[in-house]
Every structure is written in structure tokens, then in C-alpha cells.
């Protein structure tokens, strides 16, 4: 499911340019209040909200126009009283209304206004319709996609470029690994996702733009991540493509990476 939220705030709120950690923590906090049915559904699939190991979600950058930016202080000053945020989950659609209700109950704390913490409350929301997924689609990374190498015995390279000759190997390896974990490690053959006549393919469209995101202290001990915003064409089984669309492409979607839109 994918939901677009309109969040209201006071004019003049100051927020940091790197705000991904606060939004990620907010989403985890909201989900920690899930009801028994959603909690049971997640636990049946090997996830535990209290330990934050449910990471099958991603989110878009904040739409904060109009604003002023202070490059020296690395801050945005909001000139309006509303921002928009899209949050995407790999969850059963039957939980849509429960998710909306949970987010309406807990404001997002982000930045300051007149020296005090600023609060953003959900005022409006829109549950986005499910796209018509096809085996080959063109996508645009709205938030950067971070991909590391996947090679036995070698240290990970956090900054693998989308035009690297081996990018597709890591791109698909990470997608399959996350998907299999979400499917409780069932084989791709059992899930009818292996078809030798249909190889998975990745193609970069245009040039990729580098993005370095600084993160607040987190359980994974990650202080900064580099990803790339770019457009691409991908061919992959529809269930796997749908999974990546909703849970995020690449690594660390729950930290604000890998949110894509269909071109």
C-alpha cells in the first residue's frame, strides 16, 4: 500500500536538510502501536515491530514548497503551513484504514519553530491506487537508491554507481534477498519466479545524480549513506517488481532510500 499524507505545521518551521532519520523513527513509532490483527499478521511472516525488524517500507522526500534554504546551516525554513509525504508499505491492503488511523494519532516531531520543537499533524491523506504492474517498466528514483556489492569474501562498497558494469548483479541480488526474507525464505522455484526464458534486466536511463544523506544515531550504526537518483528500465517478475515498488529498491529503504515512481 502507498499513502500520501498532507501534514500541517506552523509557518516558519526550521527543519534540517537531512531529516530522513526523524521520519524513519516516526514511522517505526507509529507502527509500534499497531493492533493485534496487524501485529499477528507480521509475526506470522517473521517480523517483530517492537524490535524494529519490520523494514519493508520506504518514504518519499518531503514536498515542502515554498521554502528558503540556508546552505551554511544546512536548514530549510518553511514558508507555508503544509508539507506532503508519501509512505509506502509492503502490507496487505486490508490494513490500509488501520495504518491511516495510526498516523492520524501521532504527530511527526521535526525541526523547531521559535526555538521549540515543531509538530506536523496528519490532516489529509490519499490511498494511492495500485499500478498496473508489467514485467518491464520504466521507473524514476524519487529518493536515492543505495546499492552495495554482493561478493563473497569482499567488503561492501556503499557507493556502487548505477552505471557500473556489475550494478545489475547487486541490484537484483538485494531485491531477491529481501523478497525471500519477506516470503519466509521460500524458494523462488516454489514461488514460480524462476523462468530461464525470462532473464531479469536493468538499464540506466540518462545520468545518475549522487546524494549523500547524513543520519542521526540509529540501531544499525549508520552515520551516512550515499545513494543515486536516476531513471531506469527494469525487467523482473511482476511479484518481485511489486514488492520492490512498495518496500523500496536497493538497501536501507526504511531510512528514506529507494522510493520510486512509475514514469
C-alpha positions as CSV (number, residue, x, y, z in Angstrom):
1,X,0.0,0.0,0.0
2,X,1.1,3.6,-0.6
3,X,-0.4,6.6,1.2
4,X,0.2,10.3,0.6
5,X,-0.2,12.4,3.7
6,X,-0.7,16.1,4.0
7,X,0.9,17.3,7.2
8,X,0.1,20.7,8.7
9,X,2.5,22.8,10.7
10,X,3.2,26.4,11.7
11,X,4.7,28.8,9.2
12,X,8.4,29.4,9.8
13,X,9.3,25.9,10.9
14,X,13.1,25.2,10.6
15,X,14.0,21.7,9.6
16,X,17.4,20.1,8.8
17,X,18.2,19.3,5.2
18,X,18.9,15.7,6.4
19,X,15.6,14.8,8.0
20,X,15.3,11.1,7.0
21,X,16.1,9.7,10.5
22,X,13.3,11.6,12.1
23,X,10.8,10.4,9.6
24,X,12.0,6.8,9.8
25,X,11.8,6.9,13.6
26,X,8.3,8.4,13.4
27,X,7.1,5.6,11.1
28,X,8.6,2.9,13.5
29,X,6.9,4.6,16.4
30,X,3.5,4.8,14.7
31,X,3.7,1.1,13.7
32,X,4.6,0.1,17.2
33,X,1.0,1.0,18.2
34,X,-0.4,-1.5,15.6
35,X,-3.4,-3.5,16.7
36,X,-3.4,-7.2,17.4
37,X,-4.5,-8.3,13.9
38,X,-1.7,-6.4,12.1
39,X,0.8,-7.5,14.7
40,X,-0.2,-11.1,14.3
41,X,0.0,-10.8,10.5
42,X,3.5,-9.5,10.7
43,X,4.6,-12.1,13.3
44,X,3.4,-14.9,11.0
45,X,5.9,-13.6,8.5
46,X,8.8,-13.4,10.9
47,X,8.6,-9.7,11.8
48,X,8.5,-8.1,15.2
49,X,7.6,-4.4,15.4
50,X,9.0,-3.9,18.9
51,X,12.5,-4.9,17.7
52,X,12.1,-2.8,14.6
53,X,13.0,-5.7,12.3
54,X,10.0,-4.9,10.0
55,X,11.7,-2.8,7.4
56,X,9.5,-3.4,4.4
57,X,8.7,0.3,3.9
58,X,10.1,3.4,2.3
59,X,9.1,7.0,2.0
60,X,9.4,9.9,-0.3
61,X,11.3,13.2,0.3
62,X,9.1,15.9,1.9
63,X,7.3,18.2,-0.6
64,X,7.9,21.5,1.3
65,X,7.5,24.2,-1.2
66,X,7.6,27.2,-0.7
67,X,10.8,27.4,1.4
68,X,14.1,29.2,2.0
69,X,17.3,27.2,2.3
70,X,20.3,28.1,4.4
71,X,23.3,26.2,2.9
72,X,25.6,27.2,5.7
73,X,23.3,25.9,8.5
74,X,22.0,23.1,6.3
75,X,18.4,24.0,7.1
76,X,15.1,24.6,5.4
77,X,12.7,27.4,6.5
78,X,9.2,26.5,5.6
79,X,7.2,29.4,4.2
80,X,3.9,27.6,4.1
81,X,2.0,25.6,6.7
82,X,1.7,22.2,4.9
83,X,4.0,19.6,3.6
84,X,3.3,16.3,1.8
85,X,4.9,12.9,2.4
86,X,4.2,9.6,0.7
87,X,4.8,6.4,2.7
88,X,4.9,3.0,1.0
89,X,4.5,-0.4,2.8
90,X,4.6,-4.0,1.7
91,X,1.5,-4.9,3.6
92,X,-1.9,-6.5,2.9
93,X,-4.3,-3.9,1.6
94,X,-6.8,-4.8,4.3
95,X,-4.7,-2.8,6.8
96,X,-5.0,0.5,4.9
97,X,-7.5,2.1,7.2
98,X,-5.7,0.9,10.4
99,X,-2.5,2.4,9.1
100,X,-4.1,5.8,8.3
101,X,-5.7,5.8,11.8
102,X,-2.4,5.1,13.5
103,X,-0.7,8.0,11.6
104,X,-3.5,10.4,12.5
105,X,-3.0,9.7,16.2
106,X,0.7,10.6,16.3
107,X,2.2,13.9,15.1
108,X,5.7,14.0,13.5
109,X,8.2,15.9,15.6
110,X,10.6,17.5,13.2
111,X,12.7,20.7,13.5
112,X,11.9,23.8,15.5
113,X,9.6,26.8,15.4
114,X,10.5,29.9,17.6
115,X,13.1,27.7,19.4
116,X,10.6,25.0,20.4
117,X,10.0,21.5,18.8
118,X,7.8,21.7,15.8
119,X,4.9,19.3,15.2
120,X,3.4,18.1,11.9
121,X,-0.1,16.6,12.1
122,X,-1.8,14.5,9.5
123,X,-4.8,16.5,8.1
124,X,-5.5,14.8,4.8
125,X,-4.5,11.5,3.2
126,X,-4.9,9.7,-0.1
127,X,-4.5,6.0,-0.5
128,X,-2.9,5.7,-3.9
129,X,-4.3,3.2,-6.4
130,X,-2.3,0.0,-7.2
131,X,-0.4,0.5,-10.5
132,X,-0.8,-1.9,-13.4
133,X,2.5,-3.7,-13.0
134,X,4.2,-5.3,-16.0
135,X,7.3,-7.4,-16.4
136,X,9.2,-4.5,-18.0
137,X,8.7,-0.9,-16.7
138,X,10.4,2.4,-16.6
139,X,10.8,3.9,-13.1
140,X,12.2,7.1,-11.5
141,X,14.0,7.1,-8.2
142,X,12.4,9.9,-6.2
143,X,14.7,9.2,-3.2
144,X,18.2,7.9,-3.8
145,X,18.8,4.2,-4.3
146,X,21.8,2.7,-2.4
147,X,23.3,-0.5,-3.6
148,X,26.4,-2.3,-2.2
149,X,28.4,-5.0,-3.8
150,X,27.4,-8.6,-3.2
151,X,30.6,-10.7,-3.5
152,X,31.8,-13.4,-1.2
153,X,34.8,-12.5,0.9
154,X,34.9,-8.9,-0.1
155,X,34.0,-5.8,1.8
156,X,30.8,-4.0,0.7
157,X,31.2,-0.8,-1.3
158,X,28.4,1.5,-0.2
159,X,28.8,3.7,-3.3
160,X,28.3,1.4,-6.3
161,X,27.4,3.6,-9.2
162,X,24.3,2.8,-11.3
163,X,26.4,2.7,-14.5
164,X,28.9,0.2,-13.0
165,X,29.2,-2.9,-15.2
166,X,28.2,-5.1,-12.2
167,X,25.5,-2.9,-10.8
168,X,22.7,-5.2,-12.1
169,X,24.1,-8.1,-10.2
170,X,23.9,-6.4,-6.8
171,X,20.7,-4.7,-7.8
172,X,18.9,-8.0,-8.3
173,X,20.7,-9.9,-5.6
174,X,19.5,-7.4,-2.9
175,X,15.9,-7.4,-4.3
176,X,15.7,-11.2,-4.3
177,X,17.3,-11.5,-0.8
178,X,14.8,-9.1,0.7
179,X,11.9,-10.7,-1.1
180,X,12.8,-14.2,0.0
181,X,13.1,-12.9,3.6
182,X,9.6,-11.4,3.3
183,X,8.3,-14.8,1.9
184,X,9.9,-16.6,4.8
185,X,12.8,-17.9,2.7
186,X,10.6,-19.9,0.3
187,X,12.4,-20.9,-2.9
188,X,11.9,-18.8,-6.0
189,X,11.0,-22.0,-7.8
190,X,8.3,-22.7,-5.3
191,X,7.0,-19.2,-5.7
192,X,7.1,-19.7,-9.5
193,X,9.5,-16.8,-10.0
194,X,12.2,-18.7,-11.9
195,X,11.8,-18.7,-15.7
196,X,15.0,-19.3,-17.7
197,X,13.4,-17.8,-20.8
198,X,12.8,-14.5,-18.9
199,X,16.1,-13.1,-17.6
200,X,15.9,-10.1,-15.3
201,X,17.4,-7.0,-16.9
202,X,18.3,-3.5,-15.7
203,X,19.1,-0.4,-17.9
204,X,20.1,3.0,-16.7
205,X,18.3,5.9,-18.5
206,X,20.3,9.1,-18.6
207,X,22.7,10.2,-15.8
208,X,22.5,9.4,-12.1
209,X,22.8,12.1,-9.5
210,X,24.7,11.4,-6.3
211,X,23.1,12.1,-2.9
212,X,24.8,11.9,0.4
213,X,22.4,11.6,3.4
214,X,23.7,12.2,6.9
215,X,21.7,10.2,9.5
216,X,21.1,10.5,13.2
217,X,22.2,7.7,15.6
218,X,20.3,4.5,14.7
219,X,20.3,0.8,15.7
220,X,22.3,0.0,12.5
221,X,25.1,2.4,13.4
222,X,25.0,4.1,10.0
223,X,26.1,7.7,10.1
224,X,25.8,8.5,6.4
225,X,24.8,6.8,3.2
226,X,25.3,7.6,-0.4
227,X,22.7,6.8,-3.0
228,X,21.8,7.8,-6.5
229,X,18.7,9.4,-8.0
230,X,18.1,8.2,-11.6
231,X,15.7,6.8,-14.1
232,X,15.9,3.2,-15.2
233,X,14.2,0.4,-17.0
234,X,13.8,-2.9,-15.3
235,X,12.5,-6.3,-16.3
236,X,11.7,-8.7,-13.5
237,X,8.8,-11.0,-12.4
238,X,5.8,-9.0,-11.5
239,X,5.5,-10.1,-7.9
240,X,9.2,-9.1,-7.3
241,X,8.7,-5.8,-9.0
242,X,5.6,-5.1,-6.9
243,X,7.5,-6.0,-3.8
244,X,10.3,-3.5,-4.6
245,X,7.9,-0.8,-5.6
246,X,6.1,-0.9,-2.2
247,X,9.0,-1.8,0.1
248,X,11.7,0.2,-1.7
249,X,14.5,-0.6,-4.2
250,X,18.1,-1.3,-3.0
251,X,19.2,-1.2,0.6
252,X,18.0,0.8,3.6
253,X,14.6,1.8,2.2
254,X,13.4,2.3,5.8
255,X,16.0,5.1,6.1
256,X,14.4,7.0,3.2
257,X,16.1,5.3,0.2
258,X,14.7,3.5,-2.8
259,X,11.3,5.2,-3.2
260,X,10.4,5.1,-6.9
261,X,7.5,6.3,-9.1
262,X,6.5,4.9,-12.5
263,X,7.4,7.1,-15.4
